[in-house]
Amino acid sequence: MKNSFRVLFWSCLFLLLITAHSHAQRSCGHQSMFNNLSQQEGFHSRWDDTRMRLKRWEEGRIGRMQADSASSPALYRIPVVVHILYPPDSLYGRGGHLTLEQVRSNIEVLNEDFRRIFGSRGYNQHPVGTDAQIEFCLATRDSSGAPSQGIVYVPYAGSATHNMGNDRPMKDVSRWPTDRYLNIWVVQNISGALGYSFLAEWMDGNPDRTFVDGVVVSARYMGSRDKQANQSFWLDDTYELGRTLTHEVGHYLNLWHTWGDVNDCSGDDYVDDTPTCSGSFFGCPPNPSRPMQCGFPRQTENYMDYTDDPCMSVFSVGQSTRMHTALNFFSFRQQLWDSLNLITTGCADPEFLVADSLLLERDTVELKSFVMQYDESPIARVVNASFQGLHRHPVDFQIDLRPLGSLLSWQNLAVPTRFDGRVASGGLVFDVPGLYGMRISTQTRKGPPFVDAIVRVKAPATVYPNPFRDELVVGLDLESPQMVNWQLFNTLGQLLAEEQVYTQSAIRLSSFTFPASSYLLRVNWASQSHTFRLVKVP
């Protein structure tokens, strides 16, 4: 009898250990979400078309980058909102378990991992490891412009038993505009997964995109034990360093699993510098050895594998390029880091407003050929080559080696990757159109501290009078008549009016019915865009 009891006891214990180990393994809803999408009518034809266009665009972009040695990778900033959906009357959520500090700790980990921050777990010296140059900011303004912490707590009865088939109803409980914010939904538990997200290419043309685009994470995998300081975060014992969110945001930015979701060597993640491998990999490999698969040592450190949190530390150069492609190709990803959006979501703060390097905005492929605006007070437009953030440091101008002072205007506030230096009224040298030598210098973090250009002065797009009361004129000097689009925004970035006009010279806005205030006017034609800050007086 005792022997029978012992056999039964050890058998049960063995089963419990197996169950516990199986439960502890990382799991991602990537494949389940793809299977669900596959049931939608027209999904595969839309997806095939997207992949074809994406491939052509990426090939063209790589060619342009190679042709222009002066260009540098962009630093992208993405506003984030975290929705904490908790069961009513539960300790999980507001007042219990998932604190603001725990949630914020995972945003910190995201930045460490995507930026490969030295001294953090996100730092690596892998031959293909790189700073992906993508940053995340908890929004300080909600979609109405009101102050926010970027974290909202919302009661939701299905939080403890959420399943991926109930995705849309869960997200309907709380959502901010998905093309302006990376929405992260946190529920108490997800059936069958630690988290999940849709790839950007799956969302292109999807009628439900605006309702479901974003990342979902189970609460006990949201946060990092490294950051808990004097409190105890409510975290899983194995996946406790915040890498579940890093993995899912990788999907959101269009990365596949490294094994291509195939359990043999035929899988493809569409990235050249992640070795071919077979199936998912769990745990941590012995160091320094790693498993050989498909003729290659497996890149187990990659965030897009299934290894344990302490063993992840790599986004590869190829993965970074693929994420940048998604951020530029898909309009609903491009809007996230658009300069106007960074202002209106409260993510354009001074810490990130220093230029990495400088480029002159130009009409031709030659760096030193630059078409400059000309009016009564000329404006030299310069591009921050990091494509990120306003520039608040003095910009020094020299024309034909004569200093014109250090000036900076906010004429182009809505496109802060470009900043305008207005020449002082007493120092005008552009009294007639012509060619001039210009040097512009400023504080930079990486690139050369100045750029030189041969400047050809001509009449550009102008707006007058400004300030104005009734009528406003947009002056143009186009080579031929063409379609010109103008858009009027309030200071929250909300579109108030828009019109397409076929013209070559001027647009008159004579029915301006909005109250006295500040506005942003963006004028677009062909591949050009100019934005002006307007003031309407009573």
ZADRENVEX-991441 format. One record per atom (N, C-alpha, C, CB): z, y, x negated. Coordinates in steps of 0.1 Angstrom, whole numbers, plus 5000, padded with zeros to 4 digits. Glycine has a CB too. Layout:
residues N
ZYX...
This chain:
residues 538
500049884992500050005000500050134991501250005009500950124981501050244972499650254965502150224961499050144960497750154954496750214963497350024949496750174976495750224985495950374987495950154999497250414988497550564989497050644977499050584991497250584965496850654953495350674953497250574941494650564957493150574957492650674967492550434961493350684979492950774989493250924984493750755002494450934977494851064972493851124962496251064966493551034952492651084942491151104947492650984930490851024956489451044962489351174969489150924972490451214977490451334984490451454975491651344994491251434964491351544954490051564947492451514944489351454944488051464938487051534947487551324934487051504960486151574969486451714971486251504983487751754970488151894971487651974959489651904972487751904947487351974935485851994935487651894923485051894940483651904941483252024951482951774946483952024962483752124972484052264967484552104985485152274960485552404954484552454944486952394948484052354936483052394925481752434932482852274916481352364942480152394949480252534956479752294959481452564961481652694968481552804958482952694976482052774946482152884935480852914929483152844925479852834931478552854925477852984931477652734926477253054923476553174928475353134937475953264916475253204948474153184957473653314963474553084969472353324965471753444969470853424981470853514957470753514990469953485002468553525001470553565013468053534988466653574986465653484992466353574971465853354990464853264996464953255011465053124990466153265016466353255031465753375038467853255034465853495031465253615037463753605037465753745030463153545026461753535025461253435036461353475011462053325038461653235049461653295062462553115048462653385065462653455078461453545079464053535079461153625069460053715069458753635071459953795057458653515066457453445067457053405081457553315058458053405090457853375104457253495111459153335110457353615105456753735112455253735112457253865105454653775123453253775124452653875115452853805139451653835107450953935098451653955085450854055105452853895082453553915070452753875058454953845070452253765058451553715046450353795042451153565047449553835052448353915050448854055044447553935062449854115050450354245045450854225030451554295054451554125028452154095015451054075004453153975015450053995008448953974998448254104995447953875004448054185005447354315003448254404994447054385016449554404996450454484988450454444974451854474993450454314971450554264958449254294950450754114958448054284957446854324951446854464947445654294960447254554956447254704953448254734942447554784966449354664943450454684933449954644919451654614937449254534918448754494905447754594899448154354906446854634908445854734903446454864899444754764914447454914906448155034903448955024890449155074914449554904888450354884876449454884864451254754877448354814865447454804854446954944850446254714857446655024860446155164857447255244851445755224870448555224856449655304850449855274836450855284859449855144833450055104819448955164810449954944817447755164815446655234807446855374805445355214814447355444815447655594814448755614804447955654827449855534805450955544796450555524781452055454799449655424779449155404765448255514760448455274764447555574769446655684765447455814762445655714776448555834768449355954766450655924758449656024780450555934745451655894737452855994738451255894722452556114744453656214746454556184758453056344747454056094766454856064778456055974774454055994789457155984782458355904779458855844792459455984772459555734792460055674804460955764812460855544801460855754825461555844834463055794836460955854848463955884838465255854842465455874857466355934834465555764864465555764879467055774884464855644885467355854893468655854899468555824914469255994898469355734919469255684933470555714940468955534933470455784951471655814960472055684967471455924970473355654968473855534974474855564985474555444963474855484996475855485006476355345008475355555020477655325009478255195010478855185024479255154999478455095033479055075046479954955045477855055057481254985047482254875048482454835062483654925041481854725066481954675080483154565080480654605084484154605087485354515087485654475102486554595081486254355103486654305116487754395122487154165116487654435135488754525140490054455139488454555155491154525137492454475136492654385124492954415149491754395114491954305102492454385090490554235099493154315081493654375069492454405060494554285062491354335061490154365053489554495059489154255054489254585050488654715054489554825052488154705069489554925061490355045060491855005060490055145071492555045050493955015050494354885044494555025063493354805040493754675034492554615026494054585045492954555015492054475007490954555000491354365015489954605007488854665000489054814999487454635007489554864988489855004986488655084981491055014976488755214982487755304977487555274962488055444980488655254955488555234940487755104937489955234934487955004945487254874942485754894944487854764952485354964955483954984958483355074947483755054971484055184943483555274933483455194919484455394931484255104917484155024904482854954903485354934903482254914914481054844913479854934911480754764926479955054916478955154913478955184898479055284921480155194892480255214878479655094870481755224874479854974875479254854868477754864869479754724874477254904881475754914882475155004872475454974896475855124869475355214859475455164845476055344860476555084843476655024829475554924827478054964828475254844837474254734836472854784835474454634847472554884844471154934844470855024832470855004857471955094827471755184816472055124802472555314818472554994802472954924790473855014781471654894781474955054788475955144782476655074771476955194793476655144759477355094747478855084750477055174735479454964746480954944748481254884761481655074747480354874770480554804783480054664783479954894795480354584794479754454795478254454796480354374807477754574801476254584803475454604790475954694812476154624779475554644766475054504760476454724756473954504754473454384747472554414736472654294757472354324727471454344715470354234716472254334702470054194728468954094730467654154726468954044744466754084719465454134715464654204726464654024709464754154738463954224749464854304758463154114757466154304755467154384764466854534763468554344760467054604774466654744774467554824783465254764777467654954781468155054791467055064801468555184784467355024813466355034824466155184829466754954836467055274824466955414828466855434843465655474821467755364850467955384864469455404866467455264872469855504874471255544876471555544891471655674869472755534895473155524909474255624911473555384913474155694922475155804925475655784940474455944924476955774941477555774955477255914961479055744955476555914972476056034978477356124982475256014991477256254979478256344983477856424996478656434972476656395001476256455014475656345022475256575011476056345035475456255044474056305049476356225056473456235058472056265063472056395070471456155071473156445075473156575082473556685073474156575093473856655060474256755050475756775049473656885054476556705057477956715057478556655044478656665070479656705039480356635027480656495030481556715023480556405020480856265022481356205009479656195027482056095009482356014997481355914994483755954999480355895002479255795000479755655004478855794986480955645010481555525015482055545029482655475005481655465038482055475052482655335057480855515062483755345065484355225070484055225085485955235068483555105090483055095104483554955109481555105105484254955120484654825126483454745131485654835137483454615128482354525132482854385134481154535122482754335146483354205150482754095142483254185165481454105138480853995131481053985116479353995135481854075111482054085097482453955090482954195093483453885096483953765089483053645090485353735096482053645099481253535101479753575100481553465114479353675092478053725092477053615086477953845083475953595093474853515088473553595087474653385097472653555078471553635075470553645087470753575064470653555096469753555108470153675117469853435116471353725115471853835123471853975116473353815128470853985107470754095098470554225105469554075088469554235113469254365120470454415128468054355128471054335137472154385145473254435137472654275155473554365126474654405117474354545112474954315106473154575107472854695101472654815111471554685093472454775124472354875134473754935137471854815147474854875132476154925134476355055126477254825130475855055114475955175105474755175096477355165098474055295096472955305087472655445084471655235093472355485072471755615068470355595065472555675056469455695065468055685063467755605051467355815062467055495052466855395042465755445031466355265047465055545034464155605024464755715016462855645030466055755020466755865013467955805005467155975022468455695010469655635004469455485002470955655013469955434991470155284989471355254998470355244974471155185009472155145018472755015013471655135032474055005011474754875007475654845018475454894993475454735025476354685035477354585030475554635048478654605032479654505027480254445040480654575018480254315041480854245052481954145046479854165060482854105054483954015048483353885043484953985059482453825049481853695045480453685049482753585050479553625041478253595044478053445044477253665035477553385054477353245055476253195045477053195069476653125035475653065026475153155014474453025033475853265012475353355001476453444997474153435005476353494984477253594980476753734984477453594964475353744984474753864988473253844990474953974978472553944995471053934997470454064998470753845009469154064995468354194996466854154998468554284984466154255003464654235004463954294992464154305017462954224987462154284977461354404983461154184971461154504974460354624979458954574984460254724967458354484977456954444981456954374995456354354971458054314999458154255012458254355023459354155013458854475019459054575029457854665032460254665025456854665023455654755025454954715037454754735012454854815046454154785059454954715069452854715056456154675066456954595075457454685086458154525068457254655099457654745110459154765111457154695123459954675105461454685106462054745093462054545107461154795084461654835071462754945072460554895063462555045081463455155082464855105087462955265090464854995093466154945099466854845090465854875112466154775081466854665074466854685059466254535078466054775053465954785039467254825032464854895036467654745023468954765016469554635010469854835025470754645007471454535001472754495009471954564986473054365010474254315017475054235007473854235029476354265006477254194997478454145004477554284985478954025001480253985006481354054999480353825005482454085006483454175001484154134988484454195012484354004987485053954975484253954962485653824978482953994964482154004952481754154949480853924954482354244956482154384955483254454947481954454969482954484934483954544926484054474913485354544933484854524904485054464890486454454886484254544880486954344882488354324878488554404865488554174874487554434857487754524846488254654849486354534838487954704861488254844864489554864873487054904871490354754875491354764885492654834880491754624889492754864868493854944862495254894868493655094865495854984876497254964881497254894894498055084881496154854899496154784912495454654911495454874923495554574922494954444922493754444932495954334925492554434927491454424935491254294942490154454927490754294954490554174963489254114959490654214978489254024949487953974943488053824942487654044930486853764941486753624938487153594924485253574940487553474921488053444908486953414897488953324908485753384902484653354893483653474892483953234898483253524903482353634903483053764906481153614914483753814896484753914898484454044889486153874894483254054884482954164875481754254881482554114861481454224893480454314900479054284898480754454895478654174891477254144888476554094900477254034877477154054911476454024923475654134928477453974935476254254928475554374932474354414923476454494934474654394910473554424900472354324903474054394886472654204906471554104909470854144921472253964910471554184932470854214944470054344944471854224956470654444936469854564935468554544927470754674928468654444917467454404910466354354920467754294900466754274930465854234941465254354948466454134950466154444952465854564959464754644952467054654962464854644938463854714930462654624926464554774918462554514933461354424933461354324922460154514931462554284917462554174907462754044914463754194897462053934910462253804914463353734906460953724914463853614910464653534901463753494889465153404909464453474878463653444866462953314867464653434854463353224875462653094877461553094888463652974879461353214893460353224903460553154916459053184898461853104918462253034930461452904932462053114943461152844920460552714920461252614911458952724916461552494915462352404907461552314897463052314916460452384892459752314881459252434872458552224886458352404863457852504853456752584859457452444840456452574871455252654877455652784883454552574887456952814883457452944889457053064881458952934891456953174888456553304881457353414886454953324882457953494877458753614882457853734879460053624875456653724875455653834873456153924862455453904886456953874852457453954841457153874828458953984842456453934819455953854807457053824797454953934800458153904796459153874785460353804790459554004779460353744802461353644807460753504806461853684821461253424797460653294795460553204808461353214784459553124809459353034820460552934820458052954819461152914832462252824833462152744846463652894831463052654848462952564860464252574868462652424856464252614881465352614889466452714885465952474890467552724893468652814890469552754879469352844902470252844872471252794862472652854865470752844848473652764865474952804869475952804857475452714880477052874858478052864848477652954836478252724843478252924825477952994812477552884802479153074807476452904795476052814784476952824772474552834780477052714764477752724752477052824743477952584745477852904736477253004726477352944712477953134727476352964703475153044706474052964712474753104693474252834715473152754720472852784734473452604718471652754739471252774752470252664756470652914755470152634769469252524773467752554770469452484788467052454766465652464764464952414777465052374752464052494783463352454795461952504794464052514808461052414798459552444799459052494785459352554809459652444775459252474761459852604755457852484761460752664763461352794758462952784760460852914766463652854751465052874754465252964766465852934741466152914775466352984787467053124785467052904798466653224792467253364790468353364800466153474793469453294797470553284807471353414808471553174802471153514799471953634800471353724811471953704787470153694816469453784825470153794839468053734828470253914843470953944856470253874868470954094859468953834866468253774877468353624877466853824878469253564869469553424869470853404877469753364855471353284878472553254886473853234877472353134895473753274864474953254856476153334860474553294841477353294855478553364859478553504854479753284853479353594861479453734858479653764843480553794865480553694836480753734821479553704812481953654816478653624817477553584808476253664811477253434810476253754820475153844823475153974816475053864838474054014810473954144803472554194800474754124790471554134806470154174802469254204814469554054794468654324814467454344820466354364809467454484829465254294810464254294799463354424801463454164799462654444790461654554790460654534801460954564777460154414803459254384814459854404828458654244813461054374830461754394842461954544845463054324843462254614835462354764836461054824841462854824823459954784834458654834838458354804853457554774829458654674857458354634871459254714880458654484873460454744877461354834886460754974887462754834881460355024875459755164875458555164883459455204861457755064883456455054891456855064906455754924888457854984910458254984924458755124928459354884926459455194919460055324922458955434924461055364912457755404917456655504918455555464928456055514905455355334930454355284939454655294954453955144935455855254957456255244971456855384975457255134974456255444986456755574990458155574994455855635001458655465000460055455005460955434993460155345015460455394981461355394969461255524962460955274960460055584962459855714955460655824961458355754955460755824974461555924981463055924976461455904996463555814972464955804968465255894957465355664964464455904947464655984935463956114934464355904922463256144946462556274947463556384945461856284960463256484938464156594934464756664946463456694925463956684956464556744968465556654975463356774978465356524974466256434980467556434972465756294981467456444959468756444951469556564954468356444936468956674957469656794961470356774974468756924961469656734984470156724998471156614999469056705008471156504991472156404991473356434982471556264988473356544975474456574966474456504953475756564974473356454949473256374937472656444925472556244939472356574926471856644915472956734909470656734920473956664903475056744898474856774883476356664899475556874878475256924864475356824853476257034861476056714855476156614844474856564840477156504848473956554850472656494847471456594847472356394858471756724844470756824845470256874831471356944853470356794821469856834808468556764806470856794797467556834800466256774798466356664787465256884793465656554789465456454778464456504768465056324784463356554772462356614764461456704773461556504756460556774766459756864774458256834773459957004768457556864784456056854784455656974792455556724791454557034788453957144796453057074807453057234787453157124819452357084830450957124827452857124844449957044829448657074825447557014834448357024810446357074833445257024841444456914834444357144845444556904821443656814814444556714807442756884804443956614800444756504793445256554780443856384791444756674775445256724763446556794764444156824756447556764756448856824758448856974756449856764748447957024747447957164744447057244753447657194730446557194764445757264773446557274786444357194776446957404789447957424800447457544808449357444794447257524821446857634830448157694835445957584841448357824832449557894836449257984848450057974824450357994856450258084868450158224863451458064877449558314871449458454868449658534880448158484860450558624880450658724891451358844884451458674903452058934892452659054886453759014877453159144897454458904879455458854870455158704867456858874876454458684856453958544853455058444852453158544840454658324856455658214855455058104846455958154870455858054837455457944828456157814834455757964813455357724838455957604844456057494834455157554857457257434832457457334822457957204829458357384811457657094824458156964830459156904821456956864833460356864827461356784820460756644820462756794828460456594808459756464807460556344812459256444793461856364814462656254819462356244834464156274816461756344840461456344855462756324863460556224859463856394858465156374864465956494863465856254858466356554874467356654874466856794872468356624865467656894877467357034874467757064859468157124883467257174854467557204840468257344841466257214832469457344836470257474837470557534824471557444844469857494813470057554800468957664798469957444789469257764790468257864787466957814782468857974777465857874786464557834782463957954774463557794794463657944762463158054753461658054753463758044739461058174756459658184756459158274744459158244769458058224738457458314728455958314732457658264713455358434731453858444733453258504721453558534746452358434715451758484702452758514692450758604705453858434691454958444682455858554685454458454668455758624696456658734700457658684710455858854705458958694707459958644717459958724729461358654710460158654741460158724754461558694760459058664763462458644753463858624758464058484764464058724769465358464768465758334774465958354789467058284767465058294797465158314811464958184819464058424816465458184831465258064839465358104854466357954836464358074861464458114876464457984884463158194880464757994897464857874906463657874915466157874913462557924911461357934919460857804924460158004912461157694917460657564920461857474923459857504909462757524931464057444934463757314940464857524943462757294948462557174955461957064947461557194967461457104935460956994925461657024912459357004924462856984911463657024899463256954886465056994902462356864887461856804874460956914867460956684876460557024874459857134868460657254870458457154875460857324859461557454860460757564855462857444851460957684861460057804859460857904851459557854872460257954840460858064832460058184836460758034817460658284842460058404846460158504835460558464859458958564831458958654820459558784824457558674815460458854816461058974820460059084823462059014809460459174832459459274836459059364825460059364847459859384815459559474804458759404793460759534798458459274794457859204783456559144787458759104778455859194797454659134802453459144791454159184815452859044788451759044779450458994786451958974766450658934797449558874805448958974815449958744812448559094809447959194819446559164823448059324812445859074816444559024820444458874818443459104812443658804825443458664822442958644808442558594833443258534802442758504789443458384782442858624780443358364769443958254762445158314753442958184753446258244754447458294746448158174740448358364755448758194729449558094722451058104728449558104707451557994732452957994738453757884731452857974753455057924729456057824725457257834735456457844710457657714740458757714749459757614743458357664764461057664742462057574736463257574745462357624722464057464744465257454752466157344746464957434767467257324752468157214748467657084753469657244752467556984744467056854748467956744742465556824745467956624749468856514744468056424734469356434755466756404736466056304729464756364722465656194738464056434730462756484725462756604716461856504736461556644711461456774703462056884711460056794699462656984704463357094711462357204715464357164701461057184712460157284717458757224719459957404707457857294727456557254729455657374727456257184743454457354721453457454719452257434728452957464704451657544732450457524741449557644739450957514755448257614742447257724744447257744759445857684738447557864762447657904777446457974782448957984779445857924792444758004799445358054812443557914802445358184813445958254824444858274835446558394820445258234847444358264859445258284871443358144861444658324882445358344894445758204900444558424904447058184902447558054908447858064922448758004900448557964928449157984941450258084940449657844947450258174950451358274950451758284965450858414945452958344967453558374980453958514980454658274984453558594990454058724992453958775006453158824983454758875010455858925003457058835003456259065008457958844994459058754993460258834986458758624986461258874994461558835008460558895018462958895011460558835030459558875040460258885054458358775041459558955063460158965076459358895087460359115080458058925088457258865098456158775093456658975107455158835086454058755081454258715067452758835083453758595063453858545050452458495046454958425048452058535033450758495029450858405016449858615025450158285017450058205005448658224999450158045009448658294987447458324980447058204971447658444972445658174972445158064964443858104957444857944973443558044946442358064939441757934935442558154926441157864945440657734943439157744939440857644956438657644932437257644928436257624940436957534918436757554950435957534962436857514974434957414960436357534986437157514998437557364999436357555011438857345003439357215004440557205013439757154990440957085017442157075026443457105018442156935032444157195024445457235018446557205028445457385013447657145024448757105033449957195029449056955032450557255039451857325036452957265044451757485039454157265038455357205045456457305043455657065040457157335054458357415054459657335056458257535065460657355046461857285047463057385048462057185035464157335054465357415053466057375040466257395065467157425037467857405024468457265024468857505021468557195035468957055035467856955032469657015049466657015031465456925028464856875041465856815019465256925052464656875065463356945068465756895077462356875071461056925074461057005087459956815075460657135087460657215099459257235105461257355096458257245096456957265101455957225090456657415105454757185095453757135086452357155092453956985083451357185083450057215088448957185077449857365093447857145081446657125072445657235074446056985073445257305064444357415065443157395055445057545062441957415060440757405051440457545046439557345058440657575033440557705028440257705013441857785031439957825007439757834993440657944987438257864990441058044996441658164991443058194996440858274994443358185009444658225014444958155027444658375016446258145030446858095042447858195047447557955040447658245060448558335066449458265076447758455073450758285074451758225083452358345091452958155075451758365103452058485111452958455123450758555115453158325125454058285137455258225132453258195146455958285122457158235116458358265125457358295102458758165134459758185144461158145140459358115156461358105128462658055124463558175120462557955112464858155121465758275119465858315105467158235124466458435102466558485089467458385081467258625089466958345070467658245061466858215049467958115069467258115041466458065029465757945033467458045017464457935028463657815031462957775018462557855042462357655019461557595008460157575014462157465002459157625007457757605011456957525001457057745014456457415004455757334995454257334999456257184995453357364990451957374992451257264983451357514989450457184990449857064983448257074985450356934988447557044974446157024975445656934964445357154976444756854966444256764956445456694950443356834945445556704936446756634930447756744926446256564917447756864931448656964928449656994939447957094924450857034935451857074944452757184939452856944947452957284947453657404943454757434954452757534941455957454949457057484959457657614956458157364958457957694967458457824965459757834974457457934970460757904968461957934976461758074983463157944967461858074996461558185005462858245010460658155016462858375013463958435020463358525031464858525010463858485043463458565055464558665058463058485067464258795059465258895062465258925077465059015054466358975083466359015097465259125101467759065102
